[in-house]
Amino acid sequence: MGSVPEEMALGFGDLVGDLREVYESGRTRDLEWRQSQLRGLVRLLEEKEEDIFDVLREDLGKHRGESFRDEVGVLKKSIVDKLQNFKNWAAPEKAHTPLVAFPATAFVVPEPLGVVLIFSCWNLPIGLVLEPLSGALAAGNAVVVKPSELAPSTSAFLAANLPKYLDPKAVKVVEGGADVGERLMEHRWDKVLFTGSSRVGRMIMTKAAKHLTPVALELGSKCPCIVDWLDSNRDSQVAVNRIIGAKWSTCSGQACIAIDYVLVEEEYAPILIEMLKTTLKKFFTKPEYMSRILNEKHLKRLSDLLADRRVAASVVHGGHFNPKTLTIEPTLLLNPPLDSDIMTEEIFGPLLPIITVKKIEDSITFLKSKPKPLAIYAFTRNEKLKNRIIEETSSGSVTFNDAIVQYGLDSIPFGGVGHSGFGQYHGKYSFEMFSHKKAVLKRSFLIEFMFRYPPWDETKIGMLRRVYRFDYISLFLAIIGLRR
Amino acid sequence: MEAVAVAAGAREQLRASFSSGRTRPAAWRAAQLRGLLRMAAEMEAQICAALRADLAKPRTESYVHEISLVTSSCKFALKNLEKWMKPKKVPAGLLTFPSTARVTAEPLGVVLVISAWNYPFLLAIDPVIGAIAAGNAVALKPSEIAPATSSLLADLLPRYVDSSCIKVVEGGIPETTALLEQKWDKIFYTGNSKVGRIVMSFAAKHLTPVVLELGGKCPVVVDSNVDLHVAAKRIAAGKWGCNNGQACISPDYIITTKSFAPKLLDSLRKVLEKFYGKDPLRSADLSRIVNSNHFNRLKALMDEEMVSDKIVFGGQSDEQHLNIAPTLLLDVPLDSAIMKEEIFGPLLPIITVDKIHESFALINSMTKPLAAYLFSKDSKLKRQFERNISAGGMIFNDTGIHLTNPHLPFGGVGESGMGAYHGTFSFDAFAHKKAVLDRSFLGEANARYPPYTHGKLKILKGVMKANPLAMVQAIVGCTGGA
């Protein structure tokens, strides 16, 4: 049995102990085993695709189109990429050795960290489990997955199916809420990956410190989108499509890399707003094309953001909430006050503030005063502006002329910096996140340099100086006695 | 409190300097590195004097293990700086076609380096080299347990590098705590695991990433199939030749077979006498114990009941001069303090087993060390050692020298730490690798957007599988019907 009902695993000591034994037996290090696990994940995604669409609709009201685009499809591609490459990644890599250590060979040998713990989040409840899980398995670890209890159907799906498609001795699912997470963290792990809020991230890292457990934290942030003047109508429409795609089409804006707010020049704002309104109507012809808000608590949180009178006054489109269906229509705001909650907290919902600046370059100054976000987006053809954004701002990543799509690329690292977290994954980075790179130096007994050893005298020190300057000729001459 | 004011003040100044952009240009970074090079060259005598005052470190060790390593680290960084700073293009793939992707390295911002007392010059400057190369502003807190080196650094650094961006903050526990309470973009700590835990808990409050270079018990397995004399010399060089055993990568204990132990002991005795003479307490080639705390700690390890009668060589000590002679012990109990704690001194227990393979279980019963060593000519044994022993780093047929190779990452795993540095890894430790994706406005895939239809889903599935027809459909904006 691979899943542990919360009532039974009060202390989790047995769970961790068992997994450690399994890991130490060497089972998970075997390349064939890792391949079978990755294949198992691919089969899970193929055979259970409809079930996955069902649980995502139950938990979040996600449409299957969105579920495939953002979770299932990306995952399959990424896991196939790992299947093709993990053997290369796991192979020792030769490192250059200076002649001074001759004869010697040096290698960097990746090894699994051991027994790792993955905390997932509720908004991409399949993706945020399976992507890191595939990396941890490719790297040869034993894994515990703790799905978010706020997406209960998905959590139950994972608890029922991961043991069927993966090795239940080495991969366990632990369901439950915050208290379960805290109790898991009382134990030592070889690595913990946490995706979620900074508040919980702090608790996780503090508990990890007691055991010197290394952690990676994928936290939230306010991802800004700079929208520059775009001369052609076609470009503008493409930009608007992509902005909408990155806000309301992605879990109704409940995503760490969703566009949180827009920065645009004063004169361009009305044009942008009109285009957004028109295109929103074109895309969201049926309510089922937008995910719902997770639960009442989050609905209240979002409606409270609009409770501030000044903020309510800045609404230029939408604003309607339906507590019965847990939906909020796409809402645009123009210049809500910068000190309001909607401009200081991560929105994580379908409300889009549009902040105007005099010149588009002012948006860079604006961003420099804010905490570092997970992603910065900019729609522009101005190469100088692009370079200034890269050089003068800091963020997990930067994407020009699109948004969210960086998540699907296996060749670039995905992760935050500063407030948005630390540690990177996706593609090879997922493998490395759960690996230790062991330095291995192999020496032979031949060729002994006497000047390595005490008792010390000036001659020996002179030899050593030559060695450390990589002054081999002078060293050779000194050894054969032709130099002092 | 004054310590808090000093810490907050230092951090504020460093933040202002970093925000001004001063540390970003390659020219600034190179100038600082060249300043450190000059400092190591011009101040060699003063540095050696400070190390002698703090540790009675022999001049050769000061030169070979500290100054020359700083010099080569600076040179390596200067040589590679441009390469490290250059963005790296990566394939963008078909999913976002047409687009370009690259990874660019940016400084984290303002970082804190907390150094250790045993290599007080090297372990202060080496991480600072990485921080500077990556374009950060740095606060350096040298160890107060090596006070002569600490005040030398406080005096020299402002003369050789830009003190608006690189600051030394001296002090003990209150000063270090005050620094840890500030918010940094990274903290780099070298020391023991008890304090490592404290550093990480402080870092957690600000969600600050850390590198922890900690210690452990570095085992040396000695097989009978070796060139014994060479092995003994190399073990001695890594143990007593490295600050008299007070080094994180020093051999902590030896495991060998019962049948081979007498030969090994004999060889070690000969080598020790050759290196340090018949009266090692008077040898100028051995560091002293750093202070009376550690002296008493080591004495207690030696004097423990069931341990003191296992001393087979050495054991002499001189409390007044804080000297302890190279000491060999044979088969101390595995539950004695000397086998449970990191020794960090000139005592070397030798544990015997029946078959050499039994050494693996013993090593794996302890926490993962910073380094593990095996002396053997047996390829199969070496392969098994590499596969089954986890450690920060590993050497076959030598000790300690892997840290001189800038192409190898140097760091621990498990209890011995997290993160790595040296060479490129130093730069990486203090940089954020930012992904930059540049998409064109062409290739607008309408299949991405609602209203979601069956036809669109089909196209998306094809795109994910890199199906050429689907790619074309996506790029030209097909929606595949209803």
Chai-1 contact restraints between the chains, C-beta under 6 A:
chainA,res_idxA,chainB,res_idxB,connection_type,confidence,min_distance_angstrom,max_distance_angstrom,comment,restraint_id
A,H63,B,Y452,contact,1.0,0.0,6.0,A-B,restraint_1
A,G65,B,Y452,contact,1.0,0.0,6.0,A-B,restraint_2
A,G65,B,L457,contact,1.0,0.0,6.0,A-B,restraint_3
A,F68,B,L457,contact,1.0,0.0,6.0,A-B,restraint_4
A,R69,B,L460,contact,1.0,0.0,6.0,A-B,restraint_5
A,G73,B,M464,contact,1.0,0.0,6.0,A-B,restraint_6
A,K77,B,M464,contact,1.0,0.0,6.0,A-B,restraint_7
A,A95,B,H407,contact,1.0,0.0,6.0,A-B,restraint_8
A,A95,B,L408,contact,1.0,0.0,6.0,A-B,restraint_9
A,H96,B,H407,contact,1.0,0.0,6.0,A-B,restraint_10
A,A106,B,N405,contact,1.0,0.0,6.0,A-B,restraint_11
A,A106,B,L408,contact,1.0,0.0,6.0,A-B,restraint_12
A,R202,B,A204,contact,1.0,0.0,6.0,A-B,restraint_13
A,M205,B,A204,contact,1.0,0.0,6.0,A-B,restraint_14
A,T206,B,S201,contact,1.0,0.0,6.0,A-B,restraint_15
A,T206,B,A204,contact,1.0,0.0,6.0,A-B,restraint_16
A,A209,B,R197,contact,1.0,0.0,6.0,A-B,restraint_17
A,A209,B,M200,contact,1.0,0.0,6.0,A-B,restraint_18
A,A209,B,S201,contact,1.0,0.0,6.0,A-B,restraint_19
A,A209,B,A204,contact,1.0,0.0,6.0,A-B,restraint_20
A,L212,B,E415,contact,1.0,0.0,6.0,A-B,restraint_21
A,P214,B,M418,contact,1.0,0.0,6.0,A-B,restraint_22
A,D235,B,F441,contact,1.0,0.0,6.0,A-B,restraint_23
A,V238,B,F441,contact,1.0,0.0,6.0,A-B,restraint_24
A,V238,B,E444,contact,1.0,0.0,6.0,A-B,restraint_25
A,N241,B,Y449,contact,1.0,0.0,6.0,A-B,restraint_26
A,G245,B,R448,contact,1.0,0.0,6.0,A-B,restraint_27
A,G245,B,Y449,contact,1.0,0.0,6.0,A-B,restraint_28
A,F283,B,Y449,contact,1.0,0.0,6.0,A-B,restraint_29
A,F283,B,P450,contact,1.0,0.0,6.0,A-B,restraint_30
A,F284,B,P450,contact,1.0,0.0,6.0,A-B,restraint_31
A,T285,B,P451,contact,1.0,0.0,6.0,A-B,restraint_32
A,Y289,B,P450,contact,1.0,0.0,6.0,A-B,restraint_33
A,Y289,B,P451,contact,1.0,0.0,6.0,A-B,restraint_34
A,Y289,B,Y452,contact,1.0,0.0,6.0,A-B,restraint_35
A,I390,B,V436,contact,1.0,0.0,6.0,A-B,restraint_36
A,S394,B,E106,contact,1.0,0.0,6.0,A-B,restraint_37
A,S397,B,A435,contact,1.0,0.0,6.0,A-B,restraint_38
A,V398,B,V436,contact,1.0,0.0,6.0,A-B,restraint_39
A,T399,B,L437,contact,1.0,0.0,6.0,A-B,restraint_40
A,F400,B,D438,contact,1.0,0.0,6.0,A-B,restraint_41
A,N401,B,R439,contact,1.0,0.0,6.0,A-B,restraint_42
A,N401,B,F441,contact,1.0,0.0,6.0,A-B,restraint_43
A,D402,B,R439,contact,1.0,0.0,6.0,A-B,restraint_44
A,V405,B,T96,contact,1.0,0.0,6.0,A-B,restraint_45
A,Q406,B,L437,contact,1.0,0.0,6.0,A-B,restraint_46
A,G408,B,L95,contact,1.0,0.0,6.0,A-B,restraint_47
A,L409,B,G93,contact,1.0,0.0,6.0,A-B,restraint_48
A,S411,B,V90,contact,1.0,0.0,6.0,A-B,restraint_49
A,S411,B,P91,contact,1.0,0.0,6.0,A-B,restraint_50
A,I412,B,A101,contact,1.0,0.0,6.0,A-B,restraint_51
A,I412,B,A435,contact,1.0,0.0,6.0,A-B,restraint_52
A,P413,B,K433,contact,1.0,0.0,6.0,A-B,restraint_53
A,P413,B,A435,contact,1.0,0.0,6.0,A-B,restraint_54
A,V417,B,H432,contact,1.0,0.0,6.0,A-B,restraint_55
A,F422,B,P209,contact,1.0,0.0,6.0,A-B,restraint_56
A,H436,B,V413,contact,1.0,0.0,6.0,A-B,restraint_57
A,K437,B,P409,contact,1.0,0.0,6.0,A-B,restraint_58
A,A439,B,G393,contact,1.0,0.0,6.0,A-B,restraint_59
A,A439,B,H402,contact,1.0,0.0,6.0,A-B,restraint_60
A,A439,B,L408,contact,1.0,0.0,6.0,A-B,restraint_61
A,A439,B,P409,contact,1.0,0.0,6.0,A-B,restraint_62
A,V440,B,M394,contact,1.0,0.0,6.0,A-B,restraint_63
A,L441,B,I395,contact,1.0,0.0,6.0,A-B,restraint_64
A,L441,B,H402,contact,1.0,0.0,6.0,A-B,restraint_65
A,K442,B,F396,contact,1.0,0.0,6.0,A-B,restraint_66
A,R443,B,N397,contact,1.0,0.0,6.0,A-B,restraint_67
A,R443,B,D398,contact,1.0,0.0,6.0,A-B,restraint_68
A,F445,B,D227,contact,1.0,0.0,6.0,A-B,restraint_69
A,F445,B,V230,contact,1.0,0.0,6.0,A-B,restraint_70
A,E448,B,V230,contact,1.0,0.0,6.0,A-B,restraint_71
A,R452,B,A237,contact,1.0,0.0,6.0,A-B,restraint_72
A,Y453,B,K233,contact,1.0,0.0,6.0,A-B,restraint_73
A,Y453,B,A237,contact,1.0,0.0,6.0,A-B,restraint_74
A,P454,B,F275,contact,1.0,0.0,6.0,A-B,restraint_75
A,P454,B,D285,contact,1.0,0.0,6.0,A-B,restraint_76
A,P455,B,D285,contact,1.0,0.0,6.0,A-B,restraint_77
A,W456,B,T60,contact,1.0,0.0,6.0,A-B,restraint_78
A,W456,B,D285,contact,1.0,0.0,6.0,A-B,restraint_79
A,I461,B,T60,contact,1.0,0.0,6.0,A-B,restraint_80
A,L464,B,V64,contact,1.0,0.0,6.0,A-B,restraint_81
A,Y468,B,S68,contact,1.0,0.0,6.0,A-B,restraint_82
